[in-house]
Amino acid sequence: MDYVRLGDSGLRVSRICLGMMSLGDPGKSPWHLDEERGEPIVRRAVEAGVTFFDTADMYAGGVSEEITGSLLRKLFDRRDDYVLATKVFFPTGQGSNDRGLSRKHINAAIDASLRRLGTDHVDLYQLHRWDYETPIEETLEALHDLVRAGKVRYLGATSMFAWQLAKAQYTAQAMGLSRLVSMQSHYNLLYREEEREMIPFCADEGIGVVPWSPLARGRLAGNRERGTVRAENDRLATMLYDDGDQEVVDVVGDVARARGLAPAQVALAWLLSRPAVVAPTIGATRTDHIDDAVSALDVTLDDDELARLEAPYRPHEILGHE
C-alpha cells in the first residue's frame, strides 16, 4: 500500500479509500451488507494496508456509520491508525432543519454521527453537496468551530461546481477560517467532465481529489453484465450511465485482456494516474473487489494504453451534483 498526503494538508491517507455505503440493513436494501457479512471485506482491506474509510450520515439511514464505527474499532488497535471520513447535507429526519448546511443542522449532525461511529472525532468532515439556501459564510463558520472544538480534524466537500468550491475556499481564506482540503468528485473513464474545471482547480489549489464511483457503479469492472444484486437494484447507475458508454467499457476490457489483468485494475490504474487524484473511493461487496483495487497500485499504463482508453470518451451533461 502507498500512503500520500491528502492535497496540501498534513494528513496522510492510503491510496485506496474504502467506501462504506454498502454497509446497512439487508432487510431494507437487498445489496446492503450487515456487520457480519461486511467484516471479511473490511478486514481484507485493513490487512492490505487500507487506512482511509468513507461513509455518510444518510447512508442506510445512519446504519452505515454504526457498522463502520464498530468494525474499525474491532480491526484497529488505535483510533489514530485510520482516517475516518463522513458527510453532512442530505436529510436525516423529517424536520425542516434535519438537512442542509445550516449551523443548526451541522452541529446536530456531527454529534449524531459521532454517536453512531462511536468516536470523539472524525478526521475528514465533508459537505455532501452545495446548499443553495444557506450562506456559505454560515456553513464555513460552523465547520471551523467544529475544528476548533476537536470534533473534526479536516474539512472536505463532494460533488459541486468548480465555482462553488472556489467560492468556499476564498471565502474561508478571507474570513480566516479552515479551508477545504479534499474534493470527492464523480470521476471515472465514463464520466470525465470534472477534467474541464474541477480537476485543474484542485491541482492548482492543492486540494486532494478522492473520486466516487471510480468504476462507474461496476460497469468498468464488468459487474453490470453479471447480474449482481446491486446492479439489479441500483437506480442511480441508470441515471448516470447508458449504453452510449459501452465503447469505453469495451476498450477497458481489451486493454485488460492484453495485459492479463481484471478490468477494474485497468480502470483504477488510469484514475490513479490522473492529476490531483489521491485515492479513489471504491465500493466493495466481495473480498476480490479489495484485491483488484489494491493490485491496481502496481499497474502502470503506457502512453498507448492511456490513449486507447481515453479515445472513445463522449461528453456528458453534468451528472452527480444532485
N, C-alpha and C positions, 0 to 999 in steps of 0.2 A: 504494500500500500504506500502511496505517496501522500505527503502532507504539505499543504501550502497555506499561505495567508489568505484570508477572505478579503479580497480587494487590498486596499492600503491599510487596513486595520491590523492590529497585532494578533488577532485571533487566528489560530491555525486549525485547519479542518482537513479531513480526509478528502481525497479527490473524487470519491463516490459518496453521495448523500443518500441515505435510505429514507424514502418517503413512507410514512406510516398510515396513509389513507386507507389501505386495505384492511387495517385492524378495526374491528367493530363487532356488531351483533349479527351473526348469520341469520337469525330469525327475522331481521328487518331488511337485510340485503343479502342475496344468495352468494355474492362474491366476497363478502366480509369474512375475515378470519378472527375467531375468538383467541383468547390468550394462549390456550393450549396449542392450537394449530399455528399460531403466529410465532411462537417461541423458537422452533427449529430454524425458521428463516432469519429471525433477528440474531440468533446465536451464530449462524453461519456467517452473517455479516460482521459480527464482532470478532469472530475468530480470524476473519480475513483482514482485520485491521480497520474496518469502518468505525469512525468515531462521530460522525455527523448524522443527526436524525431530525427529520422534519415532520411536524404534524400541524393541526389547526384546531381551534376550539369548536368549529362546526362539523368536523369530520365525525360521522356516525353519531351526531348529537352529543359529542363530548366523550364518547366511549373510546375513541382512538387515543385521546390523551390519557385516559385512565390506564389502558393496556400498555401504552408506550412507557409511561412512568413506571409501572410495575415491572415490566421486562428489563428496562435499563437498570433499575435498582438491583435486580437479580443478577444481571450479567456483568456488571462492572463493580469493582471493589470500591471505587471512589467517585463521587459526583464530578470532580474536576477532570475525570478521564474521558468524558464525552461532551459533545456540543449538542445542546438541545434547542431546537427552534420550534416556535409555534406562531400562530397568526391571529389577527383580530380584524373584524369588519362585518362578516355575514351574520344574519340573525341567529341568536342563541336562545331565544324565547319569544313569547307573544307580545311583550310590552313594546311600546313605541320607542323606548330607549334601549332596547335589547339588540341593538345593531348599530353599525356605522362607526365613526371615529371621533365621536364627541368625547370630551373629558370624562363625562359621567360613565359612558359605556366602556371606555378604555380602562378606567380604574376598576370597574366591576368585572370586566372580562379577564384582566390579568390575575386578579385574586381567585376567580373561579378556575382559571387554567392551572394556577399553582396548586390549588387543592386537588384537582384531578391528577396532575402529574406527580404529586407527592414530593415537591421540591420547594425550596425557598426562592429560586430564581430560574429564569430561562436565559440562555446565552444569546439567543437571537430572537427578537420580537418583531414580527413583520406585519406591515399593513397589507391586508389580504386583497384589497382593491382601493381605488381612489374614492373618497367620499365627496360628492359634489355638493352636499348640503352643509358640511361643517368647514369653517375657515381652516386652512392648513396651519395657521398660527396656533389655533387652539389645540389641534392634534399634536403638533410638534412640542408644544409646551407640556402637554400631558405626558408624552413619551419621555421627554427629558427628565421630568420629575420621577418617572419610574427608574431611570438610570441612576439618578442621584440617590434614590431610596434603596438601591441594590436589588430590586426585583428583576431588573433587566440589565444585561451586560452590553449588548449591541442592538442596533436598530436596522431593519431592512424593509423591503417592500416587495410586492409581487405585481403582476401584470397591470400596466398603465401606459399612458403615452409618455414619450420622452420629455415633452414639455412639462408634464406633471412632475416627473421625477426631478427635473431641473428646478422647477419652482420650489419643491420641497427642500432641495439641497441649498439653494441660495437664500431661501427664507431662514433656514436653520443657521446658516453662516452669519447672516445679517443680525439675527437675534441672539447670537452666542449660544445656540442650543446644539444638542447632539445631532450629528448628521447621519444619514443612512449609509451603511457600508456594503449592502448587497441588494441585488435585484433578481427575483425569481421570475424569469420570463418564460413565456410559451415559445420554445425554440427547439427545432429539430430539422432533419433533412426535408420533411414535408412542409414545414412552416418556417420560413426564413425572413419574414417581414421585419423582425427585430434588427436585422442587419442594416436597415436603412437609416435608423436614427438611434435606437436604444443601445445597441451594442457599441457603436462608436462613442456615444456619450459616456457609457460606463467605462470603456477603456481609457478615455481621456481623463475621467474624474477619479479613477482608481476604485471603482465600485465593482465588487465581485459578482459575476453572473452565475446563478445556480439554476439552470433551466428546469422547468417542469415539463412533463410528458416528453422526455428525450427520445423515447421510442414510439412516439405518436400513438399512445394508448395500445401498444402492442403490435401495431401494423408493421413497423420497421423490424420487428423481431420475428415476424411470420405468425404470430399468435392468433391473428384475426382469421386466419384460414383454418385454424384447428378447432373452432367451435368451443372455445373456452367459456366458462361460466361468466367471467367478467365481460368477454366480448359480446355475449348474448344479452347482457343486462346493462351495458354502458351507453346510455343515451348521449352523453357528451361526445363520445367518439364520432357518432353520426353527424353531429353538428360541426365538428372541427375538420373532418376529413371525408373525402368521397372517392369515387372510382377514378377521377381525374389524376389522383396522386399515385396510381398504380405503377406508372412507368418508373418513378423513383424507387418504389419498393422492389421492382424487378431488377434494377441495376444494383441495389444493395445486395440482393440475393446472388447476382452474377459475380460481384466482387468477392463476396463471402465464399462462394464455392471455389473460385480460383485460388483463394488463399487458405482453404481448408478451415475456415472459421464459421462461427454462427453469425447470422445476420445482425443480431444485437451487438456483437463485438465490433462489427464494422461501423454501424450507425453511431455507437458511442465513441469509437475512436475518432470518427470525423468530428463529433461535437467537442471532444476533449482538445482537439487541435485548434479550435476557434479562438479568436482574440477575446480576452476578458473572462472566458468561461473557467470557473474554478472547480465546480463539482456538479455534474448532472444529478438531478433528484430522481432516482429510479423507484418505481413501484415493483414490488415482488410478492408473488403468491406461491412461489416454489423456491427451493434452495438453489436450483440450477440457474434461476434468474440472477441470484447473487454471484454465482460463479462466472457467468457470462459478463456481468458488469465489471467485476474486478479484473478479469483477464483482459478486458479491453484496454487497460492501462499499459499493457505490454505491446499493443499493436500500433505500429507506425505506418500510416498510409503514404504511398509515394505520390508525387505530383500528378501522374497519370490517373491513379485511382481517385484522387480528390477531384480531378476534373470530370471524370466519368460520373461520379456520384452527384456532382452539382449541376451538370449539364441539363438534365430533364426538368429542373425546377420550373414551376409556373407560379406567377404572382397570385396572392390570395387577398381577399378582404381581411381587414383586421379582425382577428378571432382570439377569444380567450380573455377579453377585458371585462366581460360581464360578471 
